[in-house]
Amino acid sequence: MFDIFYGAILIMFMRICDVTIGTFRTLLVVQGKKYAAGLAGFFEVLIWIFAMRYIVQHMDNVLNLIGYAAGFATGNVFGITLEQYFAFGYVQVNIISKHYTDKIADMLRKSRYGVTILPGEGSSGGVSILIIIIRRRDLKEVMKNVEEIDPKAFITVQHSRPYRGYIHGPRK
């Protein structure tokens, strides 16, 4: 009886590990980190092969199938959580503020971020668009600072993969 639960727990644990690594690996691929993605892929598939070998040998146990599915679901959550913790890469933040463009730009520049200001046209007339490229790990701090100045600012964030040039960032 213990072996039945042990097998399901083992499969679930292996699936948590390989799917966590797989989710993290996919995000490394998107960031262009090919060697890290390759290494992660090696361990992901190695663990998956061991899990599949065990499940195929014990396919008559329904708990193994449930452990497989539970491990897959949990691995996705862990993988995304792990990637968010490390916050690899860069993002482009676009900020449109009706009345506080200069104040936001000054604050960002004082924090040592590079800021580009572009003219734009909105439904209510001319606006300025602030564009910054920052490390993802700095996003929360930047958003907090912008929202303190203008809680109604229109902000978009998108993945950015710098091609060339210098990325400004805070120097502590």
C-alpha positions in Angstrom: 0.0 0.0 0.0 2.8 2.4 0.9 4.5 1.7 -2.5 1.3 2.9 -4.3 1.5 6.3 -2.7 5.3 6.4 -2.8 5.2 6.0 -6.6 2.6 8.7 -7.1 4.5 11.1 -4.9 7.8 10.3 -6.7 6.2 10.9 -10.1 4.6 14.1 -8.9 8.0 15.3 -7.5 9.8 14.5 -10.7 7.2 16.3 -12.8 7.3 19.3 -10.5 11.1 19.4 -11.1 11.1 18.9 -14.9 8.1 21.2 -15.6 9.6 23.9 -13.3 12.9 23.6 -15.2 11.0 23.5 -18.5 9.0 26.6 -17.8 12.1 28.4 -16.7 13.9 27.1 -19.8 11.2 28.5 -22.1 11.6 31.9 -20.6 15.4 31.7 -21.0 14.9 30.9 -24.7 12.7 34.0 -25.0 15.5 36.1 -23.4 18.0 34.7 -25.8 20.1 32.9 -23.2 20.8 29.9 -25.3 23.5 28.2 -23.2 21.5 28.5 -20.0 18.5 27.2 -21.9 20.4 24.3 -23.3 21.7 23.3 -19.9 18.2 23.6 -18.3 16.8 21.5 -21.2 19.3 18.7 -20.5 18.2 18.4 -16.9 14.5 18.9 -17.8 14.5 16.0 -20.3 16.7 13.8 -18.1 14.2 14.1 -15.2 11.3 13.6 -17.6 12.7 10.4 -19.0 13.1 8.9 -15.5 9.5 10.0 -14.6 8.2 8.4 -17.9 10.1 5.2 -17.3 8.6 4.8 -13.9 5.1 5.7 -15.0 5.1 3.3 -17.9 6.3 0.5 -15.7 3.5 1.2 -13.2 0.7 2.4 -15.6 -1.9 0.2 -13.8 -1.9 2.6 -10.8 -4.3 5.5 -11.3 -2.6 7.4 -8.5 0.5 7.6 -10.7 -1.5 9.3 -13.4 -2.9 11.8 -10.9 0.6 12.4 -9.5 1.8 13.0 -13.0 -1.0 15.6 -13.7 -0.6 17.3 -10.3 3.2 17.5 -10.8 2.7 19.1 -14.2 0.3 21.8 -12.8 2.4 22.5 -9.8 5.6 22.7 -11.9 4.1 25.4 -14.1 3.3 27.5 -11.0 6.8 27.0 -9.6 8.5 27.7 -12.9 6.8 31.0 -13.4 7.3 32.0 -9.7 11.1 31.1 -10.1 11.4 33.2 -13.3 9.6 36.1 -11.7 11.9 36.0 -8.7 15.0 36.2 -10.9 13.4 38.7 -13.4 15.9 38.2 -16.2 16.0 40.6 -19.1 14.7 44.0 -19.9 11.4 45.7 -20.4 10.4 48.9 -22.2 8.1 51.1 -20.2 6.0 53.7 -22.0 4.5 56.4 -19.7 1.9 59.0 -20.7 1.1 61.5 -18.1 -1.3 64.4 -18.7 0.3 66.9 -16.3 3.4 65.4 -14.7 5.7 64.4 -17.6 8.6 66.6 -16.6 8.3 65.6 -13.0 8.4 61.9 -13.8 11.3 62.4 -16.3 13.3 64.3 -13.7 12.6 61.6 -11.0 13.7 58.8 -13.4 16.8 60.7 -14.5 17.7 61.4 -10.9 17.4 57.6 -10.3 19.9 57.2 -13.2 17.5 55.8 -15.8 17.7 56.9 -19.4 14.5 58.6 -20.5 13.4 59.4 -24.0 10.5 61.8 -24.5 8.5 61.7 -27.7 5.7 64.0 -28.7 2.3 62.3 -29.2 -1.3 63.2 -30.1 -4.1 61.9 -27.9 -7.9 62.4 -28.2 -7.6 65.5 -26.0 -4.6 67.0 -27.7 -0.9 66.8 -27.5 0.9 64.5 -25.0 4.4 63.4 -24.3 5.4 59.8 -24.2 8.2 58.8 -21.8 10.1 55.7 -22.9 12.6 53.9 -20.7 14.4 50.5 -21.1 15.1 49.0 -17.7 16.0 45.7 -16.1 12.9 43.7 -15.2 14.1 43.5 -11.6 13.8 47.3 -11.4 10.2 47.5 -12.7 8.4 47.4 -9.4 10.5 50.3 -8.0 10.0 52.4 -11.1 6.3 51.7 -11.2 5.9 52.7 -7.6 7.8 55.9 -8.1 5.8 56.9 -11.2 2.5 56.1 -9.5 3.5 58.3 -6.5 3.8 61.2 -8.9 0.8 60.4 -11.1 -1.5 57.6 -10.1 -3.5 58.2 -13.3 -0.6 57.9 -15.7 -1.2 55.5 -18.7 1.6 52.9 -18.5 2.5 50.0 -20.8 5.2 47.5 -20.2 6.6 45.1 -22.8 9.4 42.7 -23.2 12.5 44.3 -24.7 15.6 42.7 -26.0 18.2 45.4 -26.5 20.2 45.1 -29.7 23.0 47.6 -29.2 23.8 50.6 -27.2 24.1 51.4 -23.6 21.3 50.7 -21.1 21.1 53.2 -18.3 20.2 51.9 -14.9 20.5 52.9 -11.3 24.1 53.0 -10.0 24.1 52.4 -6.3 
